[in-house]
Amino acid sequence: MSKDEWLLCPVCGSKTRDRIRADTELKNFPLFCPKCKHETLNNVNKLNITLITEPAAKTQGQ
């Protein structure tokens, strides 16, 4: 039997609707939290979850 766990929201810490197993690998996975309504990009590799932070878009100045 493989170990699995719920993906937790990095913003509020509540459970999301997604579960991962020990052999799950995800890249640039858009994780949506139904409680706080935030969406974040995540990488998952062997139950290690890393949050992807992208720099904010800059407006073009003149």
mmCIF file of the N, C-alpha and C atoms, coordinates in Angstrom:
data_MODEL
# 
_entry.id   MODEL 
# 
loop_
_atom_site.group_PDB 
_atom_site.id 
_atom_site.type_symbol 
_atom_site.label_atom_id 
_atom_site.label_alt_id 
_atom_site.label_comp_id 
_atom_site.label_asym_id 
_atom_site.label_entity_id 
_atom_site.label_seq_id 
_atom_site.pdbx_PDB_ins_code 
_atom_site.Cartn_x 
_atom_site.Cartn_y 
_atom_site.Cartn_z 
_atom_site.occupancy 
_atom_site.B_iso_or_equiv 
_atom_site.pdbx_formal_charge 
_atom_site.auth_seq_id 
_atom_site.auth_comp_id 
_atom_site.auth_asym_id 
_atom_site.auth_atom_id 
_atom_site.pdbx_PDB_model_num 
ATOM 1   N N  . MET A 1 1  ? 0.847   -1.176 0.000   1.00 0.00 ? 1  MET A N  1 
ATOM 2   C CA . MET A 1 1  ? 0.000   0.000  0.000   1.00 0.00 ? 1  MET A CA 1 
ATOM 3   C C  . MET A 1 1  ? 0.892   1.238  0.000   1.00 0.00 ? 1  MET A C  1 
ATOM 4   N N  . SER A 1 2  ? 0.622   2.154  -0.894  1.00 0.00 ? 2  SER A N  1 
ATOM 5   C CA . SER A 1 2  ? 1.451   3.345  -0.989  1.00 0.00 ? 2  SER A CA 1 
ATOM 6   C C  . SER A 1 2  ? 0.903   4.443  -0.084  1.00 0.00 ? 2  SER A C  1 
ATOM 7   N N  . LYS A 1 3  ? 1.806   5.264  0.400   1.00 0.00 ? 3  LYS A N  1 
ATOM 8   C CA . LYS A 1 3  ? 1.426   6.367  1.272   1.00 0.00 ? 3  LYS A CA 1 
ATOM 9   C C  . LYS A 1 3  ? 0.877   7.501  0.420   1.00 0.00 ? 3  LYS A C  1 
ATOM 10  N N  . ASP A 1 4  ? -0.204  8.099  0.857   1.00 0.00 ? 4  ASP A N  1 
ATOM 11  C CA . ASP A 1 4  ? -0.742  9.253  0.162   1.00 0.00 ? 4  ASP A CA 1 
ATOM 12  C C  . ASP A 1 4  ? -1.176  10.290 1.190   1.00 0.00 ? 4  ASP A C  1 
ATOM 13  N N  . GLU A 1 5  ? -1.248  11.534 0.747   1.00 0.00 ? 5  GLU A N  1 
ATOM 14  C CA . GLU A 1 5  ? -1.669  12.609 1.631   1.00 0.00 ? 5  GLU A CA 1 
ATOM 15  C C  . GLU A 1 5  ? -2.351  13.703 0.823   1.00 0.00 ? 5  GLU A C  1 
ATOM 16  N N  . TRP A 1 6  ? -3.098  14.535 1.510   1.00 0.00 ? 6  TRP A N  1 
ATOM 17  C CA . TRP A 1 6  ? -3.812  15.630 0.884   1.00 0.00 ? 6  TRP A CA 1 
ATOM 18  C C  . TRP A 1 6  ? -2.854  16.774 0.595   1.00 0.00 ? 6  TRP A C  1 
ATOM 19  N N  . LEU A 1 7  ? -3.092  17.461 -0.517  1.00 0.00 ? 7  LEU A N  1 
ATOM 20  C CA . LEU A 1 7  ? -2.353  18.689 -0.783  1.00 0.00 ? 7  LEU A CA 1 
ATOM 21  C C  . LEU A 1 7  ? -2.974  19.798 0.049   1.00 0.00 ? 7  LEU A C  1 
ATOM 22  N N  . LEU A 1 8  ? -2.145  20.530 0.775   1.00 0.00 ? 8  LEU A N  1 
ATOM 23  C CA . LEU A 1 8  ? -2.627  21.619 1.601   1.00 0.00 ? 8  LEU A CA 1 
ATOM 24  C C  . LEU A 1 8  ? -2.399  22.945 0.901   1.00 0.00 ? 8  LEU A C  1 
ATOM 25  N N  . CYS A 1 9  ? -3.306  23.879 1.112   1.00 0.00 ? 9  CYS A N  1 
ATOM 26  C CA . CYS A 1 9  ? -3.192  25.204 0.528   1.00 0.00 ? 9  CYS A CA 1 
ATOM 27  C C  . CYS A 1 9  ? -2.038  25.943 1.199   1.00 0.00 ? 9  CYS A C  1 
ATOM 28  N N  . PRO A 1 10 ? -1.092  26.514 0.419   1.00 0.00 ? 10 PRO A N  1 
ATOM 29  C CA . PRO A 1 10 ? 0.012   27.250 1.033   1.00 0.00 ? 10 PRO A CA 1 
ATOM 30  C C  . PRO A 1 10 ? -0.413  28.603 1.597   1.00 0.00 ? 10 PRO A C  1 
ATOM 31  N N  . VAL A 1 11 ? -1.595  29.085 1.237   1.00 0.00 ? 11 VAL A N  1 
ATOM 32  C CA . VAL A 1 11 ? -2.069  30.387 1.719   1.00 0.00 ? 11 VAL A CA 1 
ATOM 33  C C  . VAL A 1 11 ? -2.775  30.243 3.068   1.00 0.00 ? 11 VAL A C  1 
ATOM 34  N N  . CYS A 1 12 ? -3.779  29.363 3.140   1.00 0.00 ? 12 CYS A N  1 
ATOM 35  C CA . CYS A 1 12 ? -4.572  29.257 4.377   1.00 0.00 ? 12 CYS A CA 1 
ATOM 36  C C  . CYS A 1 12 ? -4.314  27.958 5.154   1.00 0.00 ? 12 CYS A C  1 
ATOM 37  N N  . GLY A 1 13 ? -3.682  26.967 4.524   1.00 0.00 ? 13 GLY A N  1 
ATOM 38  C CA . GLY A 1 13 ? -3.342  25.730 5.223   1.00 0.00 ? 13 GLY A CA 1 
ATOM 39  C C  . GLY A 1 13 ? -4.436  24.682 5.250   1.00 0.00 ? 13 GLY A C  1 
ATOM 40  N N  . SER A 1 14 ? -5.557  24.907 4.593   1.00 0.00 ? 14 SER A N  1 
ATOM 41  C CA . SER A 1 14 ? -6.640  23.918 4.605   1.00 0.00 ? 14 SER A CA 1 
ATOM 42  C C  . SER A 1 14 ? -6.432  22.869 3.512   1.00 0.00 ? 14 SER A C  1 
ATOM 43  N N  . LYS A 1 15 ? -7.162  21.765 3.634   1.00 0.00 ? 15 LYS A N  1 
ATOM 44  C CA . LYS A 1 15 ? -7.072  20.705 2.645   1.00 0.00 ? 15 LYS A CA 1 
ATOM 45  C C  . LYS A 1 15 ? -7.726  21.136 1.347   1.00 0.00 ? 15 LYS A C  1 
ATOM 46  N N  . THR A 1 16 ? -7.130  20.737 0.228   1.00 0.00 ? 16 THR A N  1 
ATOM 47  C CA . THR A 1 16 ? -7.733  20.978 -1.072  1.00 0.00 ? 16 THR A CA 1 
ATOM 48  C C  . THR A 1 16 ? -8.410  19.691 -1.523  1.00 0.00 ? 16 THR A C  1 
ATOM 49  N N  . ARG A 1 17 ? -8.871  19.649 -2.747  1.00 0.00 ? 17 ARG A N  1 
ATOM 50  C CA . ARG A 1 17 ? -9.573  18.464 -3.255  1.00 0.00 ? 17 ARG A CA 1 
ATOM 51  C C  . ARG A 1 17 ? -8.620  17.452 -3.878  1.00 0.00 ? 17 ARG A C  1 
ATOM 52  N N  . ASP A 1 18 ? -7.321  17.698 -3.812  1.00 0.00 ? 18 ASP A N  1 
ATOM 53  C CA . ASP A 1 18 ? -6.346  16.840 -4.490  1.00 0.00 ? 18 ASP A CA 1 
ATOM 54  C C  . ASP A 1 18 ? -5.516  16.053 -3.486  1.00 0.00 ? 18 ASP A C  1 
ATOM 55  N N  . ARG A 1 19 ? -5.238  14.816 -3.849  1.00 0.00 ? 19 ARG A N  1 
ATOM 56  C CA . ARG A 1 19 ? -4.364  13.963 -3.045  1.00 0.00 ? 19 ARG A CA 1 
ATOM 57  C C  . ARG A 1 19 ? -3.185  13.538 -3.898  1.00 0.00 ? 19 ARG A C  1 
ATOM 58  N N  . ILE A 1 20 ? -2.044  13.317 -3.260  1.00 0.00 ? 20 ILE A N  1 
ATOM 59  C CA . ILE A 1 20 ? -0.857  12.845 -3.969  1.00 0.00 ? 20 ILE A CA 1 
ATOM 60  C C  . ILE A 1 20 ? -0.352  11.583 -3.298  1.00 0.00 ? 20 ILE A C  1 
ATOM 61  N N  . ARG A 1 21 ? 0.276   10.737 -4.115  1.00 0.00 ? 21 ARG A N  1 
ATOM 62  C CA . ARG A 1 21 ? 0.894   9.515  -3.608  1.00 0.00 ? 21 ARG A CA 1 
ATOM 63  C C  . ARG A 1 21 ? 2.402   9.711  -3.569  1.00 0.00 ? 21 ARG A C  1 
ATOM 64  N N  . ALA A 1 22 ? 3.110   8.746  -3.017  1.00 0.00 ? 22 ALA A N  1 
ATOM 65  C CA . ALA A 1 22 ? 4.557   8.849  -2.873  1.00 0.00 ? 22 ALA A CA 1 
ATOM 66  C C  . ALA A 1 22 ? 5.266   8.881  -4.223  1.00 0.00 ? 22 ALA A C  1 
ATOM 67  N N  . ASP A 1 23 ? 4.663   8.319  -5.268  1.00 0.00 ? 23 ASP A N  1 
ATOM 68  C CA . ASP A 1 23 ? 5.305   8.291  -6.576  1.00 0.00 ? 23 ASP A CA 1 
ATOM 69  C C  . ASP A 1 23 ? 4.797   9.388  -7.514  1.00 0.00 ? 23 ASP A C  1 
ATOM 70  N N  . THR A 1 24 ? 4.081   10.392 -6.984  1.00 0.00 ? 24 THR A N  1 
ATOM 71  C CA . THR A 1 24 ? 3.519   11.466 -7.806  1.00 0.00 ? 24 THR A CA 1 
ATOM 72  C C  . THR A 1 24 ? 4.576   12.508 -8.141  1.00 0.00 ? 24 THR A C  1 
ATOM 73  N N  . GLU A 1 25 ? 4.605   12.913 -9.407  1.00 0.00 ? 25 GLU A N  1 
ATOM 74  C CA . GLU A 1 25 ? 5.481   14.000 -9.851  1.00 0.00 ? 25 GLU A CA 1 
ATOM 75  C C  . GLU A 1 25 ? 4.635   14.994 -10.642 1.00 0.00 ? 25 GLU A C  1 
ATOM 76  N N  . LEU A 1 26 ? 4.611   16.248 -10.196 1.00 0.00 ? 26 LEU A N  1 
ATOM 77  C CA . LEU A 1 26 ? 3.860   17.304 -10.864 1.00 0.00 ? 26 LEU A CA 1 
ATOM 78  C C  . LEU A 1 26 ? 4.779   18.496 -11.085 1.00 0.00 ? 26 LEU A C  1 
ATOM 79  N N  . LYS A 1 27 ? 4.657   19.131 -12.236 1.00 0.00 ? 27 LYS A N  1 
ATOM 80  C CA . LYS A 1 27 ? 5.417   20.345 -12.527 1.00 0.00 ? 27 LYS A CA 1 
ATOM 81  C C  . LYS A 1 27 ? 4.435   21.417 -12.967 1.00 0.00 ? 27 LYS A C  1 
ATOM 82  N N  . ASN A 1 28 ? 4.563   22.599 -12.379 1.00 0.00 ? 28 ASN A N  1 
ATOM 83  C CA . ASN A 1 28 ? 3.697   23.738 -12.688 1.00 0.00 ? 28 ASN A CA 1 
ATOM 84  C C  . ASN A 1 28 ? 2.220   23.375 -12.536 1.00 0.00 ? 28 ASN A C  1 
ATOM 85  N N  . PHE A 1 29 ? 1.884   22.738 -11.432 1.00 0.00 ? 29 PHE A N  1 
ATOM 86  C CA . PHE A 1 29 ? 0.515   22.299 -11.169 1.00 0.00 ? 29 PHE A CA 1 
ATOM 87  C C  . PHE A 1 29 ? -0.284  23.443 -10.555 1.00 0.00 ? 29 PHE A C  1 
ATOM 88  N N  . PRO A 1 30 ? -1.387  23.878 -11.193 1.00 0.00 ? 30 PRO A N  1 
ATOM 89  C CA . PRO A 1 30 ? -2.201  24.949 -10.620 1.00 0.00 ? 30 PRO A CA 1 
ATOM 90  C C  . PRO A 1 30 ? -3.126  24.394 -9.534  1.00 0.00 ? 30 PRO A C  1 
ATOM 91  N N  . LEU A 1 31 ? -2.817  24.689 -8.294  1.00 0.00 ? 31 LEU A N  1 
ATOM 92  C CA . LEU A 1 31 ? -3.575  24.194 -7.150  1.00 0.00 ? 31 LEU A CA 1 
ATOM 93  C C  . LEU A 1 31 ? -4.583  25.253 -6.721  1.00 0.00 ? 31 LEU A C  1 
ATOM 94  N N  . PHE A 1 32 ? -5.871  24.895 -6.747  1.00 0.00 ? 32 PHE A N  1 
ATOM 95  C CA . PHE A 1 32 ? -6.934  25.819 -6.353  1.00 0.00 ? 32 PHE A CA 1 
ATOM 96  C C  . PHE A 1 32 ? -7.467  25.428 -4.990  1.00 0.00 ? 32 PHE A C  1 
ATOM 97  N N  . CYS A 1 33 ? -7.614  26.410 -4.103  1.00 0.00 ? 33 CYS A N  1 
ATOM 98  C CA . CYS A 1 33 ? -8.173  26.172 -2.769  1.00 0.00 ? 33 CYS A CA 1 
ATOM 99  C C  . CYS A 1 33 ? -9.635  26.606 -2.759  1.00 0.00 ? 33 CYS A C  1 
ATOM 100 N N  . PRO A 1 34 ? -10.569 25.693 -2.464  1.00 0.00 ? 34 PRO A N  1 
ATOM 101 C CA . PRO A 1 34 ? -11.988 26.068 -2.447  1.00 0.00 ? 34 PRO A CA 1 
ATOM 102 C C  . PRO A 1 34 ? -12.358 26.927 -1.245  1.00 0.00 ? 34 PRO A C  1 
ATOM 103 N N  . LYS A 1 35 ? -11.526 26.947 -0.219  1.00 0.00 ? 35 LYS A N  1 
ATOM 104 C CA . LYS A 1 35 ? -11.851 27.726 0.971   1.00 0.00 ? 35 LYS A CA 1 
ATOM 105 C C  . LYS A 1 35 ? -11.480 29.198 0.811   1.00 0.00 ? 35 LYS A C  1 
ATOM 106 N N  . CYS A 1 36 ? -10.234 29.478 0.416   1.00 0.00 ? 36 CYS A N  1 
ATOM 107 C CA . CYS A 1 36 ? -9.798  30.877 0.306   1.00 0.00 ? 36 CYS A CA 1 
ATOM 108 C C  . CYS A 1 36 ? -9.828  31.394 -1.127  1.00 0.00 ? 36 CYS A C  1 
ATOM 109 N N  . LYS A 1 37 ? -10.148 30.541 -2.083  1.00 0.00 ? 37 LYS A N  1 
ATOM 110 C CA . LYS A 1 37 ? -10.299 30.905 -3.503  1.00 0.00 ? 37 LYS A CA 1 
ATOM 111 C C  . LYS A 1 37 ? -9.010  31.402 -4.152  1.00 0.00 ? 37 LYS A C  1 
ATOM 112 N N  . HIS A 1 38 ? -7.860  30.963 -3.656  1.00 0.00 ? 38 HIS A N  1 
ATOM 113 C CA . HIS A 1 38 ? -6.582  31.315 -4.267  1.00 0.00 ? 38 HIS A CA 1 
ATOM 114 C C  . HIS A 1 38 ? -6.098  30.163 -5.140  1.00 0.00 ? 38 HIS A C  1 
ATOM 115 N N  . GLU A 1 39 ? -5.353  30.501 -6.177  1.00 0.00 ? 39 GLU A N  1 
ATOM 116 C CA . GLU A 1 39 ? -4.734  29.501 -7.032  1.00 0.00 ? 39 GLU A CA 1 
ATOM 117 C C  . GLU A 1 39 ? -3.227  29.738 -7.017  1.00 0.00 ? 39 GLU A C  1 
ATOM 118 N N  . THR A 1 40 ? -2.455  28.676 -6.770  1.00 0.00 ? 40 THR A N  1 
ATOM 119 C CA . THR A 1 40 ? -0.998  28.777 -6.723  1.00 0.00 ? 40 THR A CA 1 
ATOM 120 C C  . THR A 1 40 ? -0.390  27.724 -7.635  1.00 0.00 ? 40 THR A C  1 
ATOM 121 N N  . LEU A 1 41 ? 0.815   27.977 -8.104  1.00 0.00 ? 41 LEU A N  1 
ATOM 122 C CA . LEU A 1 41 ? 1.548   27.000 -8.899  1.00 0.00 ? 41 LEU A CA 1 
ATOM 123 C C  . LEU A 1 41 ? 2.486   26.229 -7.986  1.00 0.00 ? 41 LEU A C  1 
ATOM 124 N N  . ASN A 1 42 ? 2.493   24.902 -8.144  1.00 0.00 ? 42 ASN A N  1 
ATOM 125 C CA . ASN A 1 42 ? 3.280   24.040 -7.285  1.00 0.00 ? 42 ASN A CA 1 
ATOM 126 C C  . ASN A 1 42 ? 4.031   23.005 -8.105  1.00 0.00 ? 42 ASN A C  1 
ATOM 127 N N  . ASN A 1 43 ? 5.161   22.571 -7.568  1.00 0.00 ? 43 ASN A N  1 
ATOM 128 C CA . ASN A 1 43 ? 5.875   21.398 -8.054  1.00 0.00 ? 43 ASN A CA 1 
ATOM 129 C C  . ASN A 1 43 ? 5.809   20.355 -6.953  1.00 0.00 ? 43 ASN A C  1 
ATOM 130 N N  . VAL A 1 44 ? 5.573   19.107 -7.328  1.00 0.00 ? 44 VAL A N  1 
ATOM 131 C CA . VAL A 1 44 ? 5.519   18.013 -6.363  1.00 0.00 ? 44 VAL A CA 1 
ATOM 132 C C  . VAL A 1 44 ? 6.420   16.899 -6.855  1.00 0.00 ? 44 VAL A C  1 
ATOM 133 N N  . ASN A 1 45 ? 7.283   16.411 -5.964  1.00 0.00 ? 45 ASN A N  1 
ATOM 134 C CA . ASN A 1 45 ? 8.172   15.305 -6.285  1.00 0.00 ? 45 ASN A CA 1 
ATOM 135 C C  . ASN A 1 45 ? 8.389   14.483 -5.027  1.00 0.00 ? 45 ASN A C  1 
ATOM 136 N N  . LYS A 1 46 ? 7.897   13.238 -5.021  1.00 0.00 ? 46 LYS A N  1 
ATOM 137 C CA . LYS A 1 46 ? 8.042   12.314 -3.895  1.00 0.00 ? 46 LYS A CA 1 
ATOM 138 C C  . LYS A 1 46 ? 7.559   12.931 -2.582  1.00 0.00 ? 46 LYS A C  1 
ATOM 139 N N  . LEU A 1 47 ? 6.343   13.454 -2.577  1.00 0.00 ? 47 LEU A N  1 
ATOM 140 C CA . LEU A 1 47 ? 5.685   14.078 -1.427  1.00 0.00 ? 47 LEU A CA 1 
ATOM 141 C C  . LEU A 1 47 ? 6.354   15.372 -0.961  1.00 0.00 ? 47 LEU A C  1 
ATOM 142 N N  . ASN A 1 48 ? 7.325   15.901 -1.710  1.00 0.00 ? 48 ASN A N  1 
ATOM 143 C CA . ASN A 1 48 ? 7.921   17.204 -1.414  1.00 0.00 ? 48 ASN A CA 1 
ATOM 144 C C  . ASN A 1 48 ? 7.224   18.239 -2.290  1.00 0.00 ? 48 ASN A C  1 
ATOM 145 N N  . ILE A 1 49 ? 6.623   19.219 -1.644  1.00 0.00 ? 49 ILE A N  1 
ATOM 146 C CA . ILE A 1 49 ? 5.840   20.232 -2.346  1.00 0.00 ? 49 ILE A CA 1 
ATOM 147 C C  . ILE A 1 49 ? 6.586   21.555 -2.289  1.00 0.00 ? 49 ILE A C  1 
ATOM 148 N N  . THR A 1 50 ? 6.823   22.160 -3.460  1.00 0.00 ? 50 THR A N  1 
ATOM 149 C CA . THR A 1 50 ? 7.468   23.466 -3.518  1.00 0.00 ? 50 THR A CA 1 
ATOM 150 C C  . THR A 1 50 ? 6.552   24.439 -4.238  1.00 0.00 ? 50 THR A C  1 
ATOM 151 N N  . LEU A 1 51 ? 6.446   25.624 -3.689  1.00 0.00 ? 51 LEU A N  1 
ATOM 152 C CA . LEU A 1 51 ? 5.612   26.679 -4.247  1.00 0.00 ? 51 LEU A CA 1 
ATOM 153 C C  . LEU A 1 51 ? 6.422   27.459 -5.268  1.00 0.00 ? 51 LEU A C  1 
ATOM 154 N N  . ILE A 1 52 ? 5.822   27.724 -6.426  1.00 0.00 ? 52 ILE A N  1 
ATOM 155 C CA . ILE A 1 52 ? 6.491   28.492 -7.470  1.00 0.00 ? 52 ILE A CA 1 
ATOM 156 C C  . ILE A 1 52 ? 6.040   29.939 -7.340  1.00 0.00 ? 52 ILE A C  1 
ATOM 157 N N  . THR A 1 53 ? 6.988   30.823 -7.112  1.00 0.00 ? 53 THR A N  1 
ATOM 158 C CA . THR A 1 53 ? 6.660   32.242 -7.071  1.00 0.00 ? 53 THR A CA 1 
ATOM 159 C C  . THR A 1 53 ? 7.227   32.905 -8.305  1.00 0.00 ? 53 THR A C  1 
ATOM 160 N N  . GLU A 1 54 ? 6.344   33.513 -9.065  1.00 0.00 ? 54 GLU A N  1 
ATOM 161 C CA . GLU A 1 54 ? 6.755   34.185 -10.278 1.00 0.00 ? 54 GLU A CA 1 
ATOM 162 C C  . GLU A 1 54 ? 6.795   35.682 -10.015 1.00 0.00 ? 54 GLU A C  1 
ATOM 163 N N  . PRO A 1 55 ? 7.742   36.379 -10.621 1.00 0.00 ? 55 PRO A N  1 
ATOM 164 C CA . PRO A 1 55 ? 7.775   37.825 -10.415 1.00 0.00 ? 55 PRO A CA 1 
ATOM 165 C C  . PRO A 1 55 ? 6.540   38.486 -11.032 1.00 0.00 ? 55 PRO A C  1 
ATOM 166 N N  . ALA A 1 56 ? 6.079   39.521 -10.394 1.00 0.00 ? 56 ALA A N  1 
ATOM 167 C CA . ALA A 1 56 ? 4.901   40.234 -10.873 1.00 0.00 ? 56 ALA A CA 1 
ATOM 168 C C  . ALA A 1 56 ? 5.233   40.937 -12.181 1.00 0.00 ? 56 ALA A C  1 
ATOM 169 N N  . ALA A 1 57 ? 4.259   41.041 -13.035 1.00 0.00 ? 57 ALA A N  1 
ATOM 170 C CA . ALA A 1 57 ? 4.459   41.710 -14.319 1.00 0.00 ? 57 ALA A CA 1 
ATOM 171 C C  . ALA A 1 57 ? 4.661   43.201 -14.100 1.00 0.00 ? 57 ALA A C  1 
ATOM 172 N N  . LYS A 1 58 ? 5.625   43.758 -14.805 1.00 0.00 ? 58 LYS A N  1 
ATOM 173 C CA . LYS A 1 58 ? 5.908   45.175 -14.675 1.00 0.00 ? 58 LYS A CA 1 
ATOM 174 C C  . LYS A 1 58 ? 5.243   45.926 -15.824 1.00 0.00 ? 58 LYS A C  1 
ATOM 175 N N  . THR A 1 59 ? 4.747   47.087 -15.528 1.00 0.00 ? 59 THR A N  1 
ATOM 176 C CA . THR A 1 59 ? 4.148   47.902 -16.575 1.00 0.00 ? 59 THR A CA 1 
ATOM 177 C C  . THR A 1 59 ? 5.262   48.587 -17.356 1.00 0.00 ? 59 THR A C  1 
ATOM 178 N N  . GLN A 1 60 ? 4.982   48.849 -18.604 1.00 0.00 ? 60 GLN A N  1 
ATOM 179 C CA . GLN A 1 60 ? 5.984   49.494 -19.440 1.00 0.00 ? 60 GLN A CA 1 
ATOM 180 C C  . GLN A 1 60 ? 5.958   50.989 -19.162 1.00 0.00 ? 60 GLN A C  1 
ATOM 181 N N  . GLY A 1 61 ? 7.093   51.510 -18.719 1.00 0.00 ? 61 GLY A N  1 
ATOM 182 C CA . GLY A 1 61 ? 7.198   52.943 -18.445 1.00 0.00 ? 61 GLY A CA 1 
ATOM 183 C C  . GLY A 1 61 ? 7.763   53.682 -19.642 1.00 0.00 ? 61 GLY A C  1 
ATOM 184 N N  . GLN A 1 62 ? 7.526   54.966 -19.697 1.00 0.00 ? 62 GLN A N  1 
ATOM 185 C CA . GLN A 1 62 ? 8.026   55.737 -20.838 1.00 0.00 ? 62 GLN A CA 1 
ATOM 186 C C  . GLN A 1 62 ? 9.097   56.677 -20.416 1.00 0.00 ? 62 GLN A C  1 
# 
